[in-house]
Amino acid sequence: MRTGVRLGIDVGKVRIGVARSDFHGMLATPIETVQRSTDSGEDVKRIIAIADELNPIELVVGLPLALSGSHTASTNDAVAFAGKLATASAVPVRLVDERLSTVSAHSALRTSGKKSSRSRNIVDQVAAVIILQHALDAERGSSHPPGSLVNPSEGS
């Protein structure tokens, strides 16, 4: 298992959840929810600023595939966003399968007694935690970095 902080990113149409791991890659915790700004690029700038603060070894972006494994509009959006991050940062960006992470996040919040109307910002962070924790667990189990590396030219 590689050491170093990783950032987990859950890309949504309105908000982006951000999580981080500890230095040893054992546990993911929520950081913040970033407002999506498709035109201005402020969302990418904010995530890069977080990365500059935490000095991660990689950014792990959730890849929302359909249950069948096929691509959807959300998949294409996440791939494009990951490409923008890869272009804007020297930190490697990886895409990892995130099927059902948002459903799991809603379920976890309901179980903890949080009302869904009050937890919109939190659910994105929880989804980012689930994505990142899955990636950490997968790497620990296989001794290989999770998902696929994003080529910076994909963000151009």
N, C-alpha and C positions, 0 to 999 in steps of 0.2 A: 504494500500500500504506500503510495506516494504521500509525503507530508506536505502541508501547506493549506491555507485557506482556499475554499472554493465559494463562488457565488452561484446561487440557484435563481433562475429567472422564469416566472410564469407569465407569458405574454397573453394579454387579453385585449379586446377591442377598446375598452374604456380605461382599464387599470393594468399595471404590471406589478406582480408580487416579487419581492426580492428577499432572499434568505442567504445565510452564510453558514459555513461549517467552521468547526474548531480547527486548529492547526494540524491535528492528527487525523482529521477526516473521519471522525467517529459520529458526530452529532450535528444535525442541521437545526438552525434556529432562525426565526423571522427577523427581518431588519425593518423594512418599510414597504409601503405601497406607493408606486410612482404613477402619476396621472399620465395617461397615454396622450401623446401629442404628435399625430402622424405627419403634420406639416412642418412644424418648427424644429423638430429634432431635440427638443428639450428633454424628452424621456431618455434618449440615448445619452445625452450629456450628463444627466443625473446618475445614470447607472455607471458611466465611466468615472464620475466623481467618487461614487461609492467604492469602485474598484481601486481608484488611486489611493483612497484612505486605507483600505484593507489589504492591498497588495496580494490579490489572490493568484494562485497558479493557473486557474482557468475559470471561465464563466460557463455554467451548465444551463442551457436553455431547453425548456420543455418542448417536445415535438408532439402536438396534438393530432395523432392519427385516429381515423375511424376505428371502431372495434374490429373491423375486417382487416385493418392494416393499411387501407387505402388513404390517399391524401384527400384533404378537404380544403375549403377556403381558409380555415384557421391554420391548417398545416402550412399552407403557402405564406400566410402572414407571419408565422413564427420563423420560418426559414428566412424570409426577407429581413425580419428584425435581427435575427442572429447574424446575418450577413452585414448589416449596418454596424452592429457591435464589433464584429471582427475587423471591419475596415477602420473603425474609429479608435481601436485599442490594440496595443501590442500583446495583450493577454489572449491566449488561445480560447476559442469559443467552441463548445461541443453541443450537439443536439442529442437529446435523449428522449426516448419514448415516454410519454406522459399520459397514456390512456387512463382515464378515470381519476386523474389526480384532483380535479376540481370537485367531482362527485364525492371523493373520499374526504376532501376538505370540508364540504358542506356537512357530510355525515359526522365528522369529528366535532364540528362546532355545535351541531344539534345535540350530540351526546353530552357535550360539556355544558349545555343549557343556554347557549347563545342564540338569540333570535336572528334569523337570516336577514331581516331588514336592517338590523343594526350592525351586522358583521360583514357588509360588502367589502370594506377595505381590508378586513382581517382575512377573509376567505382567500384573497389573492396571495397574501403572505403565507398562509397555511398550505396552499397549493404549491408554492415555491419550496417550502420546507419538504413536502412530500416528494417532489421531483428530485431535489438535491439529496435527500436521504436515500431514495431509491438508487441514485447514481453512486453514492458512497458505498452502499451495501453491495451493489453489483461489482464495483471495483475490488472491494475487499474479498468477494467470493471468487473472482476470476484473475486477480492480479493484473488486469488490463484496464486502461482508462475506459470509461463508459461511452456509449453512443458513437457518434461520428464527428470528426473535426470539421469545422466550417472553414472554407477557403475565403480569405478576405475579399477576393474578387466577386464573391456572390452578393456583396452588399453594394456594389457600384451601380 
